[in-house]
Amino acid sequence: MPPETQVTGRPMSLRCSESSGARTHVHTPTPLIMQAIAERLRTARPRIDVVALPDVTGWHVDPAGNLRHDSGRFYTIEGLDVLSAPGRPSAWSQPIIVQPEIGILGLLVKEFHGVLHCLVQIKMEPGNITTFQLSPTVQATRSNYTGVHRGRTVPYLEYFTEPARGRTITDVLQSEQGSWFLGKRNRNMIVEVTEDVPVHDSFCWMTIGQLHEALGVANLVNMDTRTVLSHLPFDVVPERSELLDEDSFLGALARSRRVAPRTRQSLTSWFISAKATREISRQRAGLRGIEGWTSVAGHLRHSDGRFFSVLGVRVETEGRETTSWSQPMIAPVGPGIIAFITKQIDGVLHVLLQARSQAGTFDVVEMGPTVQCRPGNYPDSTPPFLADVVGAPAGAVRFDVVQSEEGGRFYHATNRCLIVEADAGFATDVPDGFAWSTLHEISALIEHGHYFNVEARCLLACLNSLWRG
Amino acid sequence: MPPETQVTGRPMSLRCSESSGARTHVHTPTPLIMQAIAERLRTARPRIDVVALPDVTGWHVDPAGNLRHDSGRFYTIEGLDVLSAPGRPSAWSQPIIVQPEIGILGLLVKEFHGVLHCLVQIKMEPGNITTFQLSPTVQATRSNYTGVHRGRTVPYLEYFTEPARGRTITDVLQSEQGSWFLGKRNRNMIVEVTEDVPVHDSFCWMTIGQLHEALGVANLVNMDTRTVLSHLPFDVVPERSELLDEDSFLGALARSRRVAPRTRQSLTSWFISAKATREISRQRAGLRGIEGWTSVAGHLRHSDGRFFSVLGVRVETEGRETTSWSQPMIAPVGPGIIAFITKQIDGVLHVLLQARSQAGTFDVVEMGPTVQCRPGNYPDSTPPFLADVVGAPAGAVRFDVVQSEEGGRFYHATNRCLIVEADAGFATDVPDGFAWSTLHEISALIEHGHYFNVEARCLLACLNSLWRG
């Protein structure tokens, strides 16, 4: 296993933009970033091979059959028995990643010439379908930021540890993929500085507009960046008041940011009701002999071939910092779909949220997208609203880009991210478990942890990206 | 075990005030309420005896040694092994109440003649040191409000179930005593109605001013009422703007409600930091042979005689609805102290909060009072700030009243509730684990669950009660 934040490859052109003289742009132009990613691929020559679990060096199977790093660090992959009720009471067992430590996903922002810029890293993760993606300034596990290694191994970490070196704009504990992680969460932080910040190799400044544009490119902005971006307060992305009177999607979006939380109590009541009436009981169990899962060619698979498999990955890189390691990962079967159905109600854009309970959900229920599924897992049925989303007419599709899930734990895990605008005929009355909200309301709740799951936060970042001019 | 909300005794004078003609007061005058409580005691003649655990009818010891109701309902008392780190790493085992169901604590409010009134019940709980106390309109477990018994057994429940029959002012999931409950929480709800509400036997309307006054009487307002009251939004208890220029405690309190959350991010960062750096690992274990605990005369006690014991209680009442039952309860050793140290900083009242992790805390840490302890548990040491609180000069003590903890689970559990105003010499720099806040900031966070523990919420209700004229 590598250090959590690693700087590979030799110094390259990314830094140059910082020294190109007064009044010029500080951000690295997007073509240069794409070029830098290509250069990384060329110099680091990362070689990422899928291997059998017994061939994952440095990891062993413990007496309960769980996968564990020899150092005891990082994470384990264990078995979980799940019982969920009521609604469709169901019981199942599955492998799950256990990583109780709380890490930091930190984005450093700074104003240059009146424009807010974000310090972004070009970072490799073995599970990334595109190998290198744009990550936040810091992705650090707790062992990186406490104890003996404090502040030494992770560049820029000191801006996010206590006391923060700048103005903390966002600091909230948010969950990650409940299907594959047991109660995992990270601090999502945005810190603004005014001091000079050295730009290390593989880092660059991007404007928020640039990042929003990059969200339109498949598998470019990584999950950690997307979840942090979903917290950007409205005063950081200023109001485009010229849109407010427009009879358009963007006009309805502009008004959605403004509408007082008239429905606030009923949304939170709906949410708390779901917490109070649903039950999910979980029992950690050994991975050995876990029901419904079998080892095939050294990978752990569901016996129906559905859901995901647990496999091994071996990584080798060249260049300035040669490194190699192996690790187990979760590889979903087929791509997923996550989608918001939006609708103008009284001229205000509303987003349709779903109360979701997953195996690893930290606190019973979080609000997720309207649709969140891997269609391949439903051979005999169709999740609610999936047909509305995939069958939406082209003119109603406001966003449609494939994005990657966390490449440090998940292998080639992608979701097609869709934002669809429903027409006036779409029923405002929705089934149990669904509720409408506005961006105003969402932005008030997202400051607090565990309201929105990572898939909903990703789509919120995508929805906010449509705001750009 | 009785129905969770039971109506005992015969019809009495409480209702009369409702029919006493237009423009008269709707609330029941406090002397009449005190009289009604005395009358209840006289007619119900509750007899509450402490008994040995084996003599608790209807309960049995399961194979793991845990205490369980024969029906499988209500709650269990189990063993818990706790490991907490870092700071003072410690490991211990203790009995704990397991009751994963989420109940409703609901207060129905209605405006009469421009004054908000709360519908309160005079309710008996076997653990109450004063037997009858003032409870919220509804105290219901989940089995009361879902399934077959929906709305039939608990009066007024229909005002709080979905969809609420009135305007929901507050609906938030909050935790209860982390020392004795494993992750227990209830919905704290305030619902305002405009329709006519029948006043059933043992219920009466009280103004918020009356309830605030009642908080000044020892063991009168029960814990459930106090936690719900702590959520009263400021617009429900109007601003007393005449105080804003006063150079007094109340003036500083008035300004504390107004100060914009300048320190908001740093308070939440401090809180999230505590969550991220502390660890508490818990393993449910059988109560049989739990380390450090022994059975003495049929009660389970800590071998040092500290903390609490688990004992049995047998209840018999007379009057119109004769009833009897037995149940196990937790009885703390000696009274506790919970206290806020407050201080005027730049003329604004600040409250000193402590990040607390207890055995049963739902999510690692919650914000608690400055001081929260049973001094008898610390024979060889003194918790931080305890001396400042108990040694405060009389003129600095703003509130000093003994209040009861939940009488349905805890036997004669009381806390001396203190609010002390520190003088200018009191250090504003506080140790790790403590932070200052204002009421403005607190009121923004208390709308969301799991920021403040039940002891802090109780003191907030007491602090708000000082606001009355």
Interface residues (C-beta under 8 A of the other chain):
Chain A: P100 I102 I104 R142 T146 E162 P163 A164 R167 T168 I169 D171 V172 L173 R187 Q265 S266 T268 S269 W270 I272 S273 K275 A276 T277 E279 D363 H448
Chain B: P100 I102 I104 R142 T146 E162 P163 A164 R167 T168 I169 D171 V172 L173 R187 Q265 S266 T268 S269 W270 I272 S273 K275 A276 T277 E279 D363 H448
